[in-house]
Amino acid sequence: HIGAYQVEQDGQKITFIDTPGHEAFTAMRARGAKATDIVILVVAADDSVMPTTIEAISHTRAAGVPMIVAINKMDKPAADPDRVRTDLLRHEIVVESMGGDVLEVPVSALKGTNLDKLLEAILLQAEVLELKANADRSADGIIVEAQLDKGRGPVATVLVQRGTLKQGDILVAGAEWGRVRALINDRGEQIAEAGPSMPVEILGFQGIPSAGDQFAVVENEARAREIADYRLRQLREKSAVRIGTSRGSLEQMMSRLQTAERKEVAVLVKADVQGSVEAITQALEKLGNDEVACRVIHAAPGGVTESDVTLASASEAPIIAFNVRPNKQARDAAQRDGIEIRQYSIIYDLVDDVKAAMSGMLSPERRETFLGNAEILEVFNISKVGKVAGCRVTEGTVERGAGVRLIRDDVVIHEGTLKTLKRFKDEVKDVSAGMECGMAFERYDDIRKGDVIECFRVEEIARTL
């Protein structure tokens, strides 16, 4: 999850927003970049630049935020900081040691090496940027994370960007509003107010705000309700437009007919926090190909409820519970309706399991192996059997039960299987090149002298995504 916490260096406070490195957490990294004044790009000295590093660079550029590179894992024997610097150069990140203006600090998080230098580099960059905020005004900022806590109700982790947020303040975030019942700092202590760049948990929202939403303090409850209601109407209108435009045109109808041929794995996702919900949904929707897709029918933060089971049952979908548990009513309903609730705490395991289920829906790959050719020398009519081809095997081997194609003038005129394969009067399993034999096809007898019989074996191989 995004963790937000403060550290103190030389009497100044630095707030860190930590975003996960897993590829599924794209939206969380994008949010993190937008919410910060400086991005610390952590690159492992032994792995160098990974796809998520490149993505984080893109988010940083899009947000227009300065960057400091922390080359981590310098304690490892395979550490190669020069490779990291060269790889970053390929993505137009030029660090100071290579003549650029991007600060770099080689560190070891495990041993604590140079972490003080990293903090000094942050303060130096902050001084250059002249970062200032007015604390004597109504607070606003960004929702970093949000979840439904069983004992405390909706809980939002926020970063105050301007002003001072106080207990009792009325605030709006997206289509949700609330009165601040409690402010809890990164050490779990209840506090009376939070100033600029301070991360705090807020208790008191009426519903769960969306991570990434801006929040602002308003003058009274009536104003908060008015703004929240207006935004909710806007969301509903956008949703209605989206549904309306998804009908209509012939092209869209044809597209839907084509995608209707795709097999689908439907799932319902419940997770501990909004960021996890987004990450899991994005990871699952990326799976699949032209043949099979994953459809998330519903995704929300919070524990698994009876209504989730009802919805899953209507779509015959399993429920994926990430770091949450079903309540008793949900467990009973799931048992009654035969709905599987799969519980996970590691996103890799979750994605792998869904991928395996989707792979099982793929049509197997048909792999063909050429066995041999035979030429028809004579055709005989035999009672009870029908037409039998007297052949000579000209190449490879001909096997009973294998697939065969009848070729006339280089054109395939029949494909099927061999009914009989005889040497003299004996039924045999196979006949090798140079030998003569008698063959008859399953339910086909339009055979002529000079036709070629091609023999092949087909294997069906399970495919994976």
LOKOL-900372 format. One record per residue (C-alpha): residue number from 1; x, y, z. Coordinates in nm, 4 decimals. Layout:
N
  num         X         Y         Z
  NUM         X         Y         Z
...
This chain:
465
  num         X         Y         Z
    1    0.0000    0.0000    0.0000
    2    0.1014    0.3626   -0.0094
    3    0.2577    0.4287    0.3295
    4    0.2988    0.7936    0.4283
    5    0.5351    0.8836    0.7119
    6    0.7645    1.1612    0.8346
    7    1.1318    1.1668    0.9341
    8    1.3324    1.4532    1.0854
    9    1.6757    1.5662    0.9605
   10    1.8637    1.8746    1.0839
   11    1.5460    2.0037    1.2518
   12    1.3449    1.9802    0.9281
   13    1.0690    1.7305    0.8565
   14    1.0574    1.5206    0.5395
   15    0.7403    1.3323    0.4425
   16    0.7772    1.0107    0.2437
   17    0.5010    0.8541    0.0358
   18    0.6089    0.4975   -0.0353
   19    0.4633    0.3276   -0.3443
   20    0.5054   -0.0454   -0.4183
   21    0.7338   -0.1614   -0.6986
   22    0.5068   -0.4422   -0.8219
   23    0.3956   -0.3851   -1.1829
   24    0.0277   -0.4007   -1.0818
   25    0.0471   -0.0782   -0.8763
   26    0.0664    0.1632   -1.1738
   27   -0.2160    0.3903   -1.0543
   28   -0.0635    0.4157   -0.7066
   29    0.2754    0.5204   -0.8471
   30    0.1086    0.7788   -1.0730
   31   -0.0769    0.9209   -0.7691
   32    0.2425    0.9201   -0.5627
   33    0.4275    1.1236   -0.8279
   34    0.1461    1.3833   -0.8446
   35    0.1301    1.4225   -0.4664
   36    0.5032    1.4842   -0.4115
   37    0.7487    1.7731   -0.4425
   38    1.0495    1.5451   -0.5108
   39    1.0586    1.1862   -0.6409
   40    1.3176    0.9427   -0.5021
   41    1.3742    0.6863   -0.7785
   42    1.5038    0.3735   -0.6029
   43    1.7006    0.1503   -0.8428
   44    1.8571   -0.1776   -0.7264
   45    2.2327   -0.1838   -0.7975
   46    2.2163   -0.5556   -0.8849
   47    1.8979   -0.5461   -1.1024
   48    1.9416   -0.1990   -1.2562
   49    1.6531   -0.0439   -1.4534
   50    1.3351   -0.2563   -1.4527
   51    1.0048   -0.1964   -1.6436
   52    0.8534   -0.0395   -1.3296
   53    1.1549    0.1977   -1.3072
   54    1.0858    0.3185   -1.6628
   55    0.7173    0.3619   -1.5763
   56    0.8081    0.5607   -1.2596
   57    1.0337    0.7866   -1.4727
   58    0.7353    0.8524   -1.7052
   59    0.5071    0.9360   -1.4078
   60    0.7717    1.1733   -1.2694
   61    0.8067    1.3514   -1.6038
   62    0.4271    1.3730   -1.6450
   63    0.3969    1.5279   -1.2973
   64    0.6856    1.7705   -1.3694
   65    0.8577    1.6771   -1.0424
   66    1.2383    1.6852   -0.9837
   67    1.4090    1.3519   -0.9154
   68    1.6815    1.2109   -0.6913
   69    1.8200    0.8665   -0.7798
   70    1.8892    0.6313   -0.4869
   71    2.1054    0.3394   -0.6055
   72    2.0089    0.0756   -0.3479
   73    2.1544   -0.2656   -0.2470
   74    2.5144   -0.1401   -0.2648
   75    2.5984   -0.4067   -0.0029
   76    2.5368   -0.6873   -0.2566
   77    2.8373   -0.8518   -0.4286
   78    2.6666   -0.8119   -0.7698
   79    2.6129   -0.4359   -0.7194
   80    2.7053   -0.2412   -1.0337
   81    2.6218    0.1307   -0.9940
   82    2.7914    0.2222   -1.3253
   83    2.5483   -0.0068   -1.5099
   84    2.2583    0.1718   -1.3354
   85    2.3940    0.5126   -1.4428
   86    2.4377    0.3943   -1.8044
   87    2.0910    0.2347   -1.8141
   88    1.9334    0.5550   -1.6788
   89    2.1165    0.7511   -1.9495
   90    1.9222    0.5496   -2.2096
   91    1.6048    0.6994   -2.0587
   92    1.7480    1.0542   -2.0616
   93    1.8200    1.0584   -1.6879
   94    2.1710    1.2070   -1.6564
   95    2.3068    1.1855   -1.3002
   96    2.5615    1.4341   -1.1601
   97    2.8585    1.1928   -1.1825
   98    2.7972    1.1728   -1.5595
   99    2.7741    1.5494   -1.6047
  100    2.3988    1.5847   -1.5521
  101    2.1867    1.7679   -1.2940
  102    2.0051    1.4711   -1.1326
  103    2.1294    1.4056   -0.7785
  104    2.2337    1.0447   -0.7054
  105    2.3096    0.8711   -0.3764
  106    2.4425    0.5112   -0.3545
  107    2.2741    0.3543   -0.0475
  108    2.2098    0.0279    0.1325
  109    1.8685    0.0210    0.2997
  110    1.9648   -0.3083    0.4669
  111    2.2856   -0.1742    0.6279
  112    2.1683    0.1875    0.6595
  113    2.4659    0.3085    0.4517
  114    2.4406    0.6697    0.3225
  115    2.0746    0.7134    0.4259
  116    2.1806    1.0365    0.6034
  117    2.3307    1.1566    0.2717
  118    2.0018    1.0787    0.0951
  119    1.8111    1.2906    0.3495
  120    2.0666    1.5732    0.3042
  121    2.0196    1.5526   -0.0746
  122    1.6414    1.5862   -0.0251
  123    1.6844    1.8954    0.1950
  124    1.9292    2.0450   -0.0577
  125    1.6826    1.9904   -0.3429
  126    1.3986    2.1359   -0.1304
  127    1.6105    2.4461   -0.0609
  128    1.6742    2.4952   -0.4342
  129    1.3007    2.4546   -0.5080
  130    1.2098    2.7051   -0.2304
  131    0.9166    2.4890   -0.1191
  132    0.6737    2.6944    0.0897
  133    0.3099    2.6606    0.1968
  134    0.0736    2.8884    0.3899
  135   -0.0314    2.7167    0.7151
  136   -0.2756    2.9969    0.8168
  137   -0.5665    2.9024    0.5907
  138   -0.8274    2.6302    0.5389
  139   -0.6641    2.2983    0.4600
  140   -0.6606    2.1159    0.1304
  141   -0.4598    1.8217    0.0010
  142   -0.4818    1.4770   -0.1522
  143   -0.6367    1.1438   -0.0483
  144   -0.3425    0.9033   -0.0508
  145   -0.5375    0.5909    0.0483
  146   -0.8849    0.4989    0.1753
  147   -1.0428    0.1938    0.3319
  148   -1.3382    0.0729    0.5363
  149   -1.2240   -0.0205    0.8857
  150   -1.4574   -0.2561    1.0730
  151   -1.4358   -0.0713    1.4046
  152   -1.3756    0.2855    1.2860
  153   -1.5765    0.3164    0.9636
  154   -1.4312    0.4911    0.6542
  155   -1.0645    0.5822    0.7136
  156   -0.8679    0.8047    0.4734
  157   -0.4911    0.8586    0.4720
  158   -0.4399    1.2149    0.3507
  159   -0.1495    1.4450    0.2770
  160   -0.2152    1.8047    0.3788
  161   -0.0658    2.0236    0.1032
  162   -0.1755    2.3715    0.2162
  163   -0.3259    2.5137    0.5339
  164   -0.3857    2.3393    0.8672
  165   -0.6401    2.0594    0.9097
  166   -0.8090    2.0554    1.2519
  167   -1.0328    1.8174    1.4425
  168   -1.3969    1.9205    1.3798
  169   -1.3268    2.0587    1.0285
  170   -1.5855    1.9745    0.7612
  171   -1.4294    1.8553    0.4370
  172   -1.5197    1.7252    0.0904
  173   -1.3247    1.4752   -0.1216
  174   -1.4706    1.3809   -0.4591
  175   -1.8344    1.2795   -0.3991
  176   -1.7797    1.2115   -0.0256
  177   -1.7899    1.4485    0.2695
  178   -1.7414    1.4268    0.6443
  179   -1.6523    1.5969    0.9719
  180   -1.3037    1.5219    1.1097
  181   -1.3707    1.3103    1.4220
  182   -1.0056    1.2217    1.4757
  183   -0.6621    1.2904    1.3254
  184   -0.3966    1.0192    1.3694
  185   -0.0316    1.0737    1.2734
  186    0.2128    0.8239    1.1187
  187    0.3116    0.6989    1.4669
  188   -0.0494    0.6116    1.5536
  189   -0.0916    0.9083    1.7916
  190   -0.4096    1.1178    1.7991
  191   -0.3356    1.4848    1.7260
  192   -0.5418    1.8066    1.7251
  193   -0.4195    1.9475    1.3916
  194   -0.2010    1.8713    1.0891
  195   -0.0029    2.1287    0.8905
  196    0.1393    2.1332    0.5352
  197    0.3181    1.8173    0.4117
  198    0.1895    1.6181    0.7081
  199    0.0416    1.2727    0.6442
  200   -0.2532    1.1816    0.8707
  201   -0.5384    0.9353    0.8946
  202   -0.8822    1.0988    0.9057
  203   -1.1853    0.9424    1.0734
  204   -1.5283    1.0897    1.0011
  205   -1.6034    1.0522    0.6286
  206   -1.9608    0.9414    0.5483
  207   -1.8364    0.7061    0.2732
  208   -1.5032    0.5870    0.1320
  209   -1.3383    0.8596   -0.0806
  210   -1.1365    0.7551   -0.3862
  211   -0.7582    0.7497   -0.3577
  212   -0.6157    1.0358   -0.5651
  213   -0.9104    1.2714   -0.4988
  214   -0.8321    1.6231   -0.3772
  215   -0.9877    1.7180   -0.0436
  216   -1.0753    2.0662    0.0823
  217   -1.2186    2.2082    0.4041
  218   -1.5509    2.3943    0.3559
  219   -1.7398    2.6394    0.5774
  220   -2.0330    2.4202    0.6874
  221   -2.2137    2.0874    0.6520
  222   -2.4761    2.2246    0.4099
  223   -2.2033    2.3402    0.1692
  224   -2.0258    2.0022    0.1989
  225   -2.3478    1.8129    0.1180
  226   -2.4216    2.0445   -0.1768
  227   -2.0747    1.9891   -0.3341
  228   -2.0791    1.6115   -0.2710
  229   -2.4324    1.5764   -0.4176
  230   -2.3369    1.7790   -0.7271
  231   -2.0273    1.5627   -0.7874
  232   -2.2291    1.2441   -0.7357
  233   -2.4804    1.3623   -0.9998
  234   -2.1901    1.4313   -1.2384
  235   -2.0517    1.0806   -1.1831
  236   -2.3941    0.9264   -1.2505
  237   -2.4392    1.1334   -1.5673
  238   -2.0940    1.0271   -1.6957
  239   -2.1796    0.6660   -1.6204
  240   -2.5128    0.6974   -1.8063
  241   -2.3380    0.8537   -2.1086
  242   -2.0823    0.5705   -2.1069
  243   -2.3628    0.3101   -2.1037
  244   -2.5533    0.4993   -2.3756
  245   -2.2543    0.5275   -2.6087
  246   -2.1746    0.1607   -2.5596
  247   -2.4971    0.0777   -2.7496
  248   -2.5916    0.2127   -3.0879
  249   -2.3533    0.1939   -3.3798
  250   -2.3203   -0.0991   -3.6165
  251   -1.9416   -0.1020   -3.5691
  252   -1.9839   -0.1313   -3.1916
  253   -2.2428   -0.4055   -3.2366
  254   -2.0046   -0.6017   -3.4636
  255   -1.7227   -0.5488   -3.2146
  256   -1.9428   -0.6853   -2.9347
  257   -2.0357   -0.9861   -3.1487
  258   -1.6661   -1.0572   -3.2050
  259   -1.5768   -1.0199   -2.8378
  260   -1.8779   -1.2358   -2.7435
  261   -1.6805   -1.5256   -2.8890
  262   -1.4141   -1.4712   -2.6222
  263   -1.4404   -1.6863   -2.3146
  264   -1.4520   -1.4958   -1.9884
  265   -1.3407   -1.5577   -1.6329
  266   -1.5654   -1.3390   -1.4162
  267   -1.4407   -1.2451   -1.0673
  268   -1.5530   -1.0182   -0.7843
  269   -1.2710   -0.8368   -0.6001
  270   -1.2721   -0.7173   -0.2386
  271   -0.9534   -0.5766   -0.0832
  272   -0.8337   -0.3936    0.2252
  273   -0.7726   -0.0536    0.0626
  274   -0.8651    0.1375   -0.2530
  275   -0.5089    0.1177   -0.3891
  276   -0.5094   -0.2618   -0.3687
  277   -0.8507   -0.2744   -0.5409
  278   -0.7149   -0.0659   -0.8314
  279   -0.3912   -0.2642   -0.8548
  280   -0.5674   -0.6027   -0.8576
  281   -0.8338   -0.4880   -1.1069
  282   -0.5699   -0.3496   -1.3453
  283   -0.3512   -0.6617   -1.3133
  284   -0.6457   -0.8944   -1.3848
  285   -0.7825   -0.6910   -1.6752
  286   -0.4370   -0.6971   -1.8389
  287   -0.4468   -1.0780   -1.8482
  288   -0.5904   -1.2568   -2.1482
  289   -0.5769   -1.2512   -2.5260
  290   -0.8193   -1.2717   -2.8219
  291   -0.9606   -1.5992   -2.6864
  292   -1.0025   -1.5449   -2.3149
  293   -1.0437   -1.2410   -2.0890
  294   -1.0881   -1.1643   -1.7200
  295   -1.3944   -0.9554   -1.6295
  296   -1.4078   -0.7892   -1.2886
  297   -1.7827   -0.7644   -1.2184
  298   -1.7371   -0.5587   -0.9007
  299   -1.4377   -0.4272   -0.7056
  300   -1.4417   -0.2365   -0.3774
  301   -1.2524   -0.1969   -0.0500
  302   -1.3892   -0.3686    0.2626
  303   -1.4702   -0.7163    0.3906
  304   -1.6759   -0.9704    0.1949
  305   -2.0492   -0.9219    0.2654
  306   -2.3648   -1.1204    0.1916
  307   -2.4544   -0.8785   -0.0910
  308   -2.1136   -0.9505   -0.2523
  309   -2.1993   -1.3223   -0.2474
  310   -2.5436   -1.2510   -0.4015
  311   -2.3817   -1.0506   -0.6831
  312   -2.1129   -1.3181   -0.7386
  313   -2.3805   -1.5884   -0.7441
  314   -2.5769   -1.4065   -1.0173
  315   -2.2640   -1.4025   -1.2371
  316   -2.1336   -1.7430   -1.1230
  317   -1.8093   -1.5697   -1.0246
  318   -1.5647   -1.6579   -0.7465
  319   -1.4829   -1.3873   -0.4904
  320   -1.1200   -1.2786   -0.4536
  321   -1.0556   -1.1462   -0.1025
  322   -0.7210   -0.9637   -0.0674
  323   -0.6213   -0.9026    0.2962
  324   -0.9917   -0.9105    0.3976
  325   -1.2220   -1.1799    0.5364
  326   -1.5897   -1.2677    0.4834
  327   -1.8329   -1.2085    0.7718
  328   -2.0477   -1.4972    0.9026
  329   -2.3493   -1.4120    0.6834
  330   -2.1233   -1.4029    0.3750
  331   -1.9647   -1.7379    0.4647
  332   -2.3076   -1.8996    0.5139
  333   -2.4412   -1.7527    0.1873
  334   -2.1292   -1.8649   -0.0038
  335   -2.1668   -2.2191    0.1295
  336   -2.5380   -2.2217    0.0429
  337   -2.4868   -2.0840   -0.3115
  338   -2.1660   -2.2770   -0.3853
  339   -1.9587   -1.9590   -0.4310
  340   -1.5853   -1.9907   -0.3722
  341   -1.4177   -1.7184   -0.1635
  342   -1.0426   -1.7253   -0.2307
  343   -0.8326   -1.5384    0.0251
  344   -0.4914   -1.3913   -0.0604
  345   -0.2251   -1.1758    0.0995
  346    0.0257   -1.1773   -0.1913
  347   -0.0730   -1.0186   -0.5231
  348    0.1614   -1.2448   -0.7267
  349   -0.0234   -1.5581   -0.6025
  350   -0.3617   -1.4033   -0.6808
  351   -0.2654   -1.3094   -1.0393
  352   -0.0974   -1.6489   -1.0995
  353   -0.4103   -1.8387   -0.9870
  354   -0.6436   -1.6369   -1.2117
  355   -0.3970   -1.6743   -1.5010
  356   -0.3965   -2.0536   -1.4474
  357   -0.7795   -2.0602   -1.4510
  358   -0.7846   -1.8576   -1.7736
  359   -0.5180   -2.0809   -1.9334
  360   -0.7480   -2.3788   -1.8678
  361   -1.0121   -2.2129   -2.0906
  362   -0.7798   -2.1765   -2.3899
  363   -0.8319   -2.4172   -2.6787
  364   -0.5370   -2.6578   -2.6923
  365   -0.2730   -2.6049   -2.9594
  366   -0.2997   -2.8600   -3.2431
  367    0.0476   -2.9873   -3.3290
  368    0.0830   -3.2065   -3.6384
  369    0.3727   -3.4477   -3.7066
  370    0.4284   -3.5867   -4.0594
  371    0.4673   -3.9693   -4.0547
  372    0.4868   -4.0824   -4.4177
  373    0.3465   -4.1076   -4.7716
  374    0.2064   -4.4014   -4.9680
  375    0.1068   -4.4304   -5.3346
  376   -0.2067   -4.6229   -5.4417
  377   -0.1022   -4.8904   -5.6936
  378   -0.4397   -5.0645   -5.7267
  379   -0.7960   -5.0380   -5.5909
  380   -0.9861   -5.3528   -5.4843
  381   -1.3556   -5.3998   -5.4039
  382   -1.3877   -5.6353   -5.1063
  383   -1.7268   -5.7427   -4.9707
  384   -1.8098   -5.6275   -4.6157
  385   -1.5160   -5.3839   -4.6280
  386   -1.5742   -5.1798   -4.9440
  387   -1.2892   -5.0278   -5.1445
  388   -0.9355   -5.1138   -5.0305
  389   -0.6255   -4.9399   -5.1663
  390   -0.3265   -5.1549   -5.2522
  391   -0.0342   -4.9219   -5.1729
  392    0.3394   -4.8910   -5.1516
  393    0.4845   -4.6751   -4.8707
  394    0.7199   -4.4322   -5.0488
  395    0.8388   -4.2274   -4.7498
  396    0.8480   -4.2636   -4.3703
  397    0.5905   -4.4851   -4.1978
  398    0.2144   -4.5341   -4.2215
  399    0.0368   -4.6077   -3.8879
  400   -0.3088   -4.7519   -3.8205
  401   -0.5339   -4.5028   -3.6381
  402   -0.3269   -4.2061   -3.7565
  403   -0.4692   -3.9131   -3.9509
  404   -0.4606   -3.9413   -4.3306
  405   -0.5085   -3.7090   -4.6260
  406   -0.5960   -3.8301   -4.9742
  407   -0.4110   -3.6207   -5.2350
  408   -0.5076   -3.6240   -5.6042
  409   -0.3178   -3.4062   -5.8542
  410   -0.1572   -3.2171   -5.5594
  411   -0.5013   -3.1286   -5.4153
  412   -0.6250   -3.2636   -5.0785
  413   -0.9667   -3.4179   -5.1463
  414   -1.0254   -3.5952   -4.8152
  415   -0.8993   -3.5890   -4.4572
  416   -0.9843   -3.8617   -4.2072
  417   -0.8441   -4.1716   -4.0342
  418   -0.7402   -4.5222   -4.1442
  419   -0.9932   -4.7982   -4.0756
  420   -0.7646   -5.0888   -4.1686
  421   -0.3954   -5.1368   -4.2393
  422   -0.2947   -5.4838   -4.3619
  423    0.0174   -5.6650   -4.4770
  424   -0.1042   -5.9595   -4.6840
  425   -0.4010   -6.0804   -4.4717
  426   -0.2736   -5.9661   -4.1311
  427   -0.3804   -5.6428   -3.9591
  428   -0.0626   -5.4506   -3.8610
  429    0.0183   -5.1410   -3.6511
  430    0.2503   -4.9761   -3.9029
  431    0.4212   -5.0228   -4.2386
  432    0.7609   -4.8736   -4.3276
  433    0.8952   -4.7219   -4.6520
  434    0.9452   -4.9663   -4.9401
  435    0.6763   -5.2102   -4.8197
  436    0.3366   -5.2772   -4.9743
  437    0.0103   -5.2845   -4.7786
  438   -0.3672   -5.2594   -4.8000
  439   -0.5545   -4.9594   -4.6575
  440   -0.9193   -4.8642   -4.6106
  441   -1.0544   -4.5288   -4.4872
  442   -1.3196   -4.4635   -4.2215
  443   -1.6462   -4.3812   -4.4087
  444   -1.4803   -4.2846   -4.7392
  445   -1.4151   -4.4859   -5.0565
  446   -1.3579   -4.2431   -5.3484
  447   -1.0027   -4.3678   -5.4047
  448   -0.8172   -4.4116   -5.7343
  449   -0.4970   -4.5576   -5.8670
  450   -0.2174   -4.2952   -5.8553
  451   -0.3626   -4.1094   -5.5505
  452   -0.1158   -4.0304   -5.2703
  453   -0.1985   -4.0996   -4.9051
  454   -0.0269   -3.8703   -4.6541
  455   -0.0141   -4.0031   -4.2981
  456    0.0229   -3.7744   -3.9903
  457   -0.0188   -3.7708   -3.6134
  458   -0.1970   -3.4875   -3.4247
  459   -0.1157   -3.3909   -3.0644
  460   -0.3169   -3.1448   -2.8579
  461   -0.0907   -2.9386   -2.6329
  462   -0.2294   -2.7360   -2.3431
  463   -0.1618   -2.3624   -2.3821
  464   -0.0813   -2.1041   -2.1204
  465   -0.1194   -1.7270   -2.1207
